[in-house]
Amino acid sequence: MSDAIKTYDSMSELYASFGGKLEQDVGFTIHRNEELFPNFPVKSPLFRTSFYTVLILSEGRGRYLIDDRSYVTRGNIIYFTNPGHLKGFEVDETLKGYLITFSESFLKQYVRDDILDEFPFLIAEVVPPNYPDREVFQIFDNLGGMLLQEYQSDSVYKHQTIGCLMVVLLLKIKERFWKAYDPLTEAVTSSNITLTFQRNLEAHFRDLLTGKCDRLLQVQDYAQAQYLHPNYFSTVIKYKTGKSVNSWIAEKTIAEAKAMLARSSQSVQEIAARLGFKDAGHFSRFFKKHTELSPLSFRQRITSE
């Protein structure tokens, strides 16, 4: 079933799947919910997105699905979702408020490059909705109005201003809902993430050695396999195992290389190709970096023992 679930890279692409049309020139959008979904009831198919979403909803009723959790959508709700998760929604009556979407690249371009360090909740594994009191909600509703006004303007500083307003929005989300958030406290899911990664690592090297794959997978590949942000994925693996994802990959690569050098008559070039390296020189440098021996020196030492 998961193979049939589409991942959308922009709000305009997602909206087009419902028969609508949105203009979007950068990785940011903001629209009034009542304009996006004027008719109801609406029930979406399951989907994934590669962008973030913030819903600021003053009125309306429905339901939002994220992975295996279902949440009630109602008035005075602040809802944040991040990329990768399985999503779906139902609209039972007109939603009033703002729907904001933005990409990681937009934040890095118009805010700053280390944005995820300042706001770690952006890569949270579990993100429940918040139902603040009216006074707190009004702060977010006002920010939504300012963002929409700037988004619809012709200012030459439009994107930079939106970037500044997004910092305010993220700071308010952090202050009100995620002040003490630590991604490492998501212990239940992190154990499953680690186990799945270890299984995927073993499976990938089996595919390499049997010729079913011709390249080494990287951090982002293993993260994407579990629909996780690479930063969050790396943090979990380092916390749960004491080693980085790259260390796990490197150690597994060296272990397989040593076994092949010791037990087979294949050339260094053949072993390099089998392990996903494009050239023998790169493989030799990688091997020496991690063992202080060249592949040939290692083979000679093993065969002389």
C-alpha positions as CSV (number, residue, x, y, z in Angstrom):
1,M,0.0,0.0,0.0
2,S,2.8,2.4,0.9
3,D,4.2,2.3,-2.7
4,A,0.9,3.9,-3.9
5,I,1.1,6.8,-1.5
6,K,2.3,9.9,-3.2
7,T,4.8,12.4,-1.7
8,Y,4.2,16.0,-2.5
9,D,7.0,18.5,-2.7
10,S,4.9,21.7,-2.6
11,M,1.5,22.9,-1.5
12,S,0.7,23.8,-5.1
13,E,1.4,20.2,-6.1
14,L,-0.7,18.8,-3.2
15,Y,-3.6,21.2,-4.0
16,A,-3.5,20.3,-7.7
17,S,-4.2,16.7,-6.7
18,F,-7.6,18.0,-5.3
19,G,-8.3,19.8,-8.6
20,G,-7.2,23.3,-7.4
21,K,-4.6,25.7,-8.5
22,L,-2.1,27.7,-6.3
23,E,0.7,30.0,-7.4
24,Q,4.0,29.3,-5.5
25,D,7.3,30.7,-6.5
26,V,9.4,29.8,-3.5
27,G,9.2,27.2,-0.7
28,F,6.6,29.1,1.3
29,T,2.8,29.5,1.1
30,I,0.1,30.9,3.3
31,H,-3.6,30.8,2.5
32,R,-6.9,31.2,4.2
33,N,-8.4,27.8,4.9
34,E,-11.9,28.9,3.9
35,E,-10.5,29.7,0.4
36,L,-8.6,26.4,0.0
37,F,-11.5,24.2,1.1
38,P,-14.8,26.2,0.5
39,N,-16.8,23.0,0.0
40,F,-17.3,20.2,2.5
41,P,-17.3,17.5,3.6
42,V,-13.8,16.8,2.2
43,K,-11.8,13.6,2.8
44,S,-8.3,13.4,1.4
45,P,-6.4,10.2,0.4
46,L,-3.3,9.3,2.4
47,F,-0.2,11.2,1.3
48,R,3.2,12.5,2.5
49,T,4.9,15.8,2.0
50,S,8.5,17.0,1.9
51,F,7.5,20.4,3.5
52,Y,6.4,21.7,6.9
53,T,2.8,22.8,7.7
54,V,1.4,25.1,10.4
55,L,-2.3,25.3,10.7
56,I,-3.8,28.2,12.7
57,L,-7.5,27.5,12.9
58,S,-10.1,29.7,14.6
59,E,-13.2,27.8,13.5
60,G,-14.2,24.6,11.9
61,R,-14.4,20.9,12.6
62,G,-12.8,17.8,11.2
63,R,-10.0,15.3,11.8
64,Y,-6.3,15.0,11.0
65,L,-4.4,11.7,10.6
66,I,-0.7,11.5,11.1
67,D,0.9,8.0,10.9
68,D,-1.2,5.8,13.2
69,R,-2.7,8.7,15.3
70,S,-5.9,10.7,14.7
71,Y,-6.6,14.1,16.1
72,V,-9.7,16.2,16.3
73,T,-9.6,19.4,14.3
74,R,-11.6,22.3,15.9
75,G,-11.5,26.0,16.7
76,N,-8.5,27.6,18.4
77,I,-6.0,25.0,17.3
78,I,-2.3,25.3,16.4
79,Y,-1.2,22.3,14.5
80,F,2.3,21.7,13.2
81,T,3.5,18.8,11.0
82,N,6.9,18.1,9.5
83,P,8.0,16.2,6.4
84,G,7.8,12.5,5.8
85,H,4.9,11.4,8.0
86,L,1.8,9.6,6.5
87,K,-1.0,12.1,6.5
88,G,-4.7,12.5,5.8
89,F,-7.5,14.9,6.7
90,E,-11.2,15.2,6.8
91,V,-13.1,18.5,6.8
92,D,-16.7,18.3,8.2
93,E,-17.4,22.1,8.2
94,T,-15.8,25.2,6.9
95,L,-12.3,25.8,8.4
96,K,-11.4,29.4,9.1
97,G,-7.8,30.4,9.7
98,Y,-4.5,30.1,8.0
99,L,-2.6,27.2,6.4
100,I,1.2,27.9,6.2
101,T,3.6,25.7,4.4
102,F,7.4,26.1,4.1
103,S,10.4,24.0,3.1
104,E,13.7,23.5,5.0
105,S,15.5,25.2,2.1
106,F,13.3,28.3,2.5
107,L,14.3,28.6,6.2
108,K,17.9,28.1,5.4
109,Q,17.9,30.7,2.6
110,Y,15.8,33.4,4.3
111,V,16.5,32.8,8.0
112,R,19.8,31.1,8.6
113,D,21.6,27.8,7.9
114,D,21.5,26.4,11.4
115,I,17.8,26.8,11.8
116,L,17.2,23.3,13.0
117,D,19.6,23.7,15.9
118,E,17.6,26.7,17.2
119,F,14.2,24.9,16.7
120,P,14.7,21.1,17.3
121,F,11.0,20.5,17.3
122,L,11.1,20.9,13.5
123,I,12.5,17.4,13.3
124,A,10.3,15.9,16.1
125,E,9.0,12.4,15.6
126,V,5.7,13.0,17.3
127,V,3.9,16.3,17.0
128,P,0.5,16.5,18.7
129,P,-1.8,19.5,18.1
130,N,-2.2,22.3,20.7
131,Y,-5.4,23.9,21.8
132,P,-4.3,27.2,23.5
133,D,-6.7,29.6,25.3
134,R,-8.1,32.5,23.3
135,E,-5.5,35.0,24.4
136,V,-2.5,32.8,23.3
137,F,-4.3,31.8,20.1
138,Q,-4.8,35.4,19.2
139,I,-1.0,35.9,19.1
140,F,-0.7,33.2,16.4
141,D,-3.8,34.4,14.5
142,N,-2.2,37.9,14.3
143,L,1.0,36.5,13.0
144,G,-0.9,34.6,10.4
145,G,-2.5,37.8,9.3
146,M,0.9,39.6,9.0
147,L,2.4,36.7,7.0
148,L,-0.5,36.6,4.6
149,Q,-0.3,40.4,4.1
150,E,3.4,40.2,3.3
151,Y,2.9,37.1,1.1
152,Q,0.4,39.0,-1.0
153,S,2.6,42.2,-1.2
154,D,4.9,43.3,-4.0
155,S,7.7,44.4,-1.7
156,V,11.3,43.8,-2.9
157,Y,12.0,42.5,0.6
158,K,9.0,40.2,0.6
159,H,10.8,36.9,1.2
160,Q,13.3,38.4,3.7
161,T,10.3,39.9,5.7
162,I,8.5,36.5,5.6
163,G,11.7,34.9,6.9
164,C,11.8,37.3,9.8
165,L,8.1,36.7,10.6
166,M,8.7,33.0,10.4
167,V,11.3,33.3,13.1
168,V,8.8,35.1,15.3
169,L,6.2,32.3,14.6
170,L,8.7,29.5,15.4
171,L,9.9,31.3,18.5
172,K,6.3,31.6,19.7
173,I,5.7,27.9,19.0
174,K,8.8,27.0,20.9
175,E,7.9,29.3,23.8
176,R,4.3,28.2,24.1
177,F,4.5,24.5,23.2
178,W,8.0,23.1,22.8
179,K,10.2,25.0,25.2
180,A,11.6,21.9,27.0
181,Y,11.5,19.6,23.9
182,D,14.3,17.2,23.6
183,P,14.2,14.8,20.6
184,L,16.0,12.2,22.6
185,T,13.1,11.8,25.0
186,E,11.1,10.0,22.3
187,A,12.4,6.7,23.6
188,V,9.8,4.3,22.4
189,T,10.0,5.3,18.7
190,S,13.8,5.7,18.9
191,S,14.3,2.0,19.8
192,N,12.3,1.0,16.7
193,I,14.2,3.4,14.5
194,T,17.6,2.0,15.6
195,L,16.5,-1.6,15.1
196,T,15.1,-0.9,11.7
197,F,18.3,1.0,10.7
198,Q,20.5,-2.0,11.7
199,R,18.3,-4.3,9.7
200,N,18.4,-2.0,6.7
201,L,22.2,-1.7,6.9
202,E,22.6,-5.5,6.9
203,A,20.1,-5.9,4.0
204,H,21.8,-3.2,2.0
205,F,25.2,-4.9,2.3
206,R,23.7,-8.2,1.3
207,D,22.4,-6.5,-1.9
208,L,25.8,-5.0,-2.5
209,L,27.6,-8.3,-2.2
210,T,25.1,-10.1,-4.4
211,G,25.2,-7.4,-7.1
212,K,21.6,-6.2,-6.5
213,C,22.9,-2.7,-5.7
214,D,26.0,-0.8,-7.0
215,R,26.3,2.1,-4.5
216,L,26.8,2.7,-0.8
217,L,23.8,4.2,0.9
218,Q,24.3,7.4,2.8
219,V,22.7,8.9,5.9
220,Q,19.8,10.5,4.0
221,D,19.0,7.2,2.3
222,Y,18.6,5.3,5.6
223,A,16.6,8.3,7.0
224,Q,14.3,8.4,4.0
225,A,13.7,4.6,4.3
226,Q,11.9,5.4,7.6
227,Y,10.4,8.7,6.4
228,L,12.5,10.6,8.9
229,H,14.5,13.9,8.8
230,P,18.2,13.1,8.5
231,N,19.1,15.3,11.4
232,Y,16.5,13.6,13.7
233,F,17.5,10.2,12.4
234,S,21.2,10.8,13.1
235,T,20.5,12.2,16.6
236,V,18.5,9.1,17.5
237,I,21.1,6.6,16.2
238,K,24.0,8.5,18.0
239,Y,22.0,8.7,21.2
240,K,20.9,5.0,21.3
241,T,24.1,3.4,20.0
242,G,26.9,5.8,20.9
243,K,28.0,5.8,17.3
244,S,27.0,8.0,14.3
245,V,25.3,6.7,11.3
246,N,28.4,7.3,9.2
247,S,30.4,5.3,11.8
248,W,28.0,2.4,11.4
249,I,28.3,2.5,7.6
250,A,32.1,2.8,7.7
251,E,32.6,0.0,10.2
252,K,30.3,-2.3,8.2
253,T,32.1,-1.4,4.9
254,I,35.5,-2.1,6.5
255,A,34.4,-5.4,7.9
256,E,33.1,-6.6,4.6
257,A,36.2,-5.3,2.8
258,K,38.5,-7.2,5.2
259,A,36.5,-10.4,4.7
260,M,36.8,-10.1,1.0
261,L,40.5,-9.2,1.0
262,A,41.2,-12.2,3.3
263,R,39.0,-14.8,1.8
264,S,38.8,-14.1,-1.9
265,S,41.2,-13.7,-4.8
266,Q,39.3,-10.6,-6.2
267,S,41.4,-7.6,-7.0
268,V,41.3,-4.4,-5.0
269,Q,39.4,-2.8,-7.9
270,E,36.9,-5.6,-8.0
271,I,36.3,-5.4,-4.3
272,A,36.0,-1.6,-4.5
273,A,33.3,-2.0,-7.2
274,R,31.4,-4.7,-5.3
275,L,31.2,-2.4,-2.2
276,G,29.9,0.5,-4.2
277,F,33.0,2.6,-4.7
278,K,33.4,4.3,-8.1
279,D,37.1,3.8,-8.3
280,A,39.8,1.8,-6.5
281,G,41.7,4.9,-5.4
282,H,38.8,6.2,-3.4
283,F,38.3,2.8,-1.8
284,S,42.0,2.5,-0.9
285,R,42.1,5.9,0.8
286,F,38.9,5.0,2.7
287,F,40.3,1.7,3.8
288,K,43.7,3.2,4.9
289,K,41.9,6.0,6.8
290,H,40.1,3.5,8.9
291,T,42.7,0.7,9.3
292,E,46.1,2.6,8.7
293,L,46.9,0.0,6.1
294,S,46.3,-0.1,2.4
295,P,44.1,-2.9,1.1
296,L,47.1,-4.7,-0.4
297,S,49.1,-4.3,2.8
298,F,46.2,-5.8,4.8
299,R,45.9,-8.7,2.4
300,Q,49.7,-9.4,2.5
301,R,49.7,-9.3,6.3
302,I,46.7,-11.7,6.5
303,T,48.2,-14.1,4.0
304,S,51.6,-14.2,5.8
305,E,50.1,-15.1,9.2
